[in-house]
Amino acid sequence: MSGIRHAASVATMIAASLAFQSSASAADVVRHSLTGGSKFPIARAVEVPAGKTIIFHSGITPTPANPKAVEGSPEYWGDTQTQAMSAFGRIKESLDSLGLGFKDVVAMTVYLVGDPAKAGRMDFAGFMAAYSQFFGTKEQPNLPARSTVQVAGLVAPGMLVEIEVQLAR
């Protein structure tokens, strides 16, 4: 009988030790601010500690702003800000269904097509107008590490925005 009690006691200690290690390694995500006092709303780097689950989310594109307009036209898709707002809305829906939120985003890659109305240059200001409604706010201050690049095109003519996120929980 004492052998069984000893084995049960050892098993309990091992389980408690593993539970402690698990909670100790699930420390908070660390977001490093940009240097030089910059207030630009991205993180310089994000550290995700051991014990966190990393989620790689596929890129999300917008829905048409006006489905009755000529397909592929600026009226059909909208400008960069309109498309970014749509993409962020679709990301929010997806994250909600996964039990996640924008607070969990640790990295983001943004693909912007040059806007014909801006001489073929990406509309970074239009994108930032949408982005700033979801990140760096009083309600959601967590900032991801982020890259924004101009690309030649996306999956559909007239589409200007695709956003891909990585998350940690």
C-alpha positions in Angstrom: 0.0 0.0 0.0 2.8 2.5 0.9 4.3 1.9 -2.6 1.1 2.9 -4.2 0.8 6.0 -2.0 4.4 6.9 -2.8 3.8 6.5 -6.6 0.6 8.6 -6.3 2.5 11.3 -4.4 5.3 11.4 -7.0 2.7 11.6 -9.8 1.0 14.5 -8.0 4.3 16.3 -7.6 5.2 15.8 -11.3 1.8 17.1 -12.4 2.0 20.1 -10.1 5.6 20.8 -11.4 4.4 20.6 -15.0 1.4 22.9 -14.3 3.8 25.5 -12.7 6.2 25.3 -15.6 3.4 25.7 -18.1 2.0 28.8 -16.4 5.5 30.2 -15.9 6.3 29.9 -19.6 3.1 31.4 -20.8 4.3 34.9 -19.9 2.9 38.0 -21.7 3.8 38.9 -25.2 6.3 41.8 -25.2 5.9 44.6 -27.8 9.0 46.8 -28.3 8.2 50.4 -29.2 9.9 52.1 -32.1 13.1 54.0 -31.2 13.6 57.8 -31.1 10.3 58.5 -29.4 8.4 57.7 -32.6 4.6 57.6 -32.2 4.0 55.7 -35.4 1.5 52.9 -34.6 3.6 49.8 -35.1 5.9 47.8 -32.9 9.6 47.6 -33.7 9.6 43.9 -32.6 7.3 41.5 -30.8 8.5 38.7 -28.6 6.2 35.7 -28.2 7.3 33.5 -25.2 7.3 29.7 -25.1 4.0 28.3 -24.2 2.0 30.6 -26.5 0.1 29.3 -29.6 1.0 31.1 -32.8 -1.7 31.4 -35.4 -0.9 32.1 -39.0 -4.0 33.7 -40.7 -4.4 33.7 -44.4 -4.4 37.0 -46.3 -7.8 38.7 -46.4 -9.0 40.9 -49.2 -12.0 43.3 -49.3 -15.6 42.7 -50.4 -16.9 45.0 -53.2 -17.9 48.4 -52.0 -20.6 48.6 -54.7 -21.4 45.1 -56.2 -23.7 46.8 -58.7 -20.9 48.8 -60.3 -18.8 47.5 -63.2 -16.7 44.6 -61.8 -13.1 45.6 -61.3 -13.8 49.4 -61.5 -12.8 51.8 -58.7 -16.5 52.2 -57.9 -16.8 48.4 -57.5 -14.0 48.1 -55.0 -13.6 51.6 -53.6 -10.4 53.4 -52.8 -7.6 52.1 -50.5 -9.2 53.3 -47.3 -12.5 51.8 -48.2 -10.9 48.5 -49.2 -8.7 48.4 -46.0 -11.8 49.0 -43.8 -13.6 46.1 -45.6 -10.6 43.8 -45.1 -10.2 44.7 -41.4 -13.9 44.1 -41.0 -13.5 40.6 -42.6 -10.5 39.9 -40.4 -12.4 40.9 -37.3 -15.2 38.5 -38.2 -12.7 35.7 -38.7 -10.8 36.4 -35.5 -14.1 36.6 -33.5 -15.0 33.1 -34.8 -11.6 31.8 -33.7 -12.0 33.4 -30.2 -9.3 36.0 -31.0 -9.2 39.7 -31.5 -7.0 42.5 -32.9 -5.3 42.6 -29.5 -3.8 39.2 -30.3 -2.2 40.3 -33.6 1.6 40.2 -33.2 2.7 40.6 -36.9 1.0 42.0 -40.0 2.0 42.1 -43.7 0.1 44.5 -45.9 0.0 44.3 -49.7 -1.1 47.5 -51.4 -1.5 47.9 -55.2 -0.6 51.2 -56.7 -3.7 53.3 -57.0 -4.3 54.6 -60.6 -5.8 57.7 -59.1 -2.5 58.4 -57.3 -0.2 58.0 -60.4 0.3 54.3 -59.6 1.6 54.9 -56.1 0.2 53.0 -53.1 -2.1 55.1 -51.0 -0.3 54.6 -47.7 -2.3 57.5 -46.0 -5.6 55.9 -47.0 -4.4 52.6 -45.6 -3.3 54.2 -42.3 -6.6 56.0 -41.9 -8.3 52.6 -41.7 -5.5 50.8 -39.8 -5.5 53.5 -37.1 -9.1 52.7 -36.3 -8.1 49.2 -35.1 -4.6 49.5 -33.7 -3.0 52.0 -31.3 -6.4 53.2 -30.0 -7.3 53.7 -26.4 -9.6 50.6 -26.6 -7.0 48.5 -28.4 -3.4 49.7 -27.8 -1.6 46.6 -28.8 0.6 47.2 -31.9 1.9 44.5 -34.2 5.2 44.4 -36.0 4.3 45.3 -39.5 5.5 45.5 -43.1 3.7 47.3 -45.9 4.7 46.7 -49.5 3.5 47.9 -52.9 2.8 45.0 -55.2 2.0 44.8 -58.9 -1.4 43.3 -58.4 -3.7 41.1 -56.4 -6.2 38.3 -57.2 -8.8 40.5 -58.8 -8.5 43.6 -61.1 -9.1 46.8 -59.2 -8.4 45.2 -55.8 -5.8 47.4 -53.9 -5.5 45.7 -50.4 -4.7 42.4 -48.9 -3.8 42.0 -45.2 -2.2 39.0 -43.6 -1.9 38.6 -39.8 -0.1 36.4 -37.3 -1.5 36.1 -33.8 -0.5 34.7 -30.4 -2.7 33.4 -27.7 
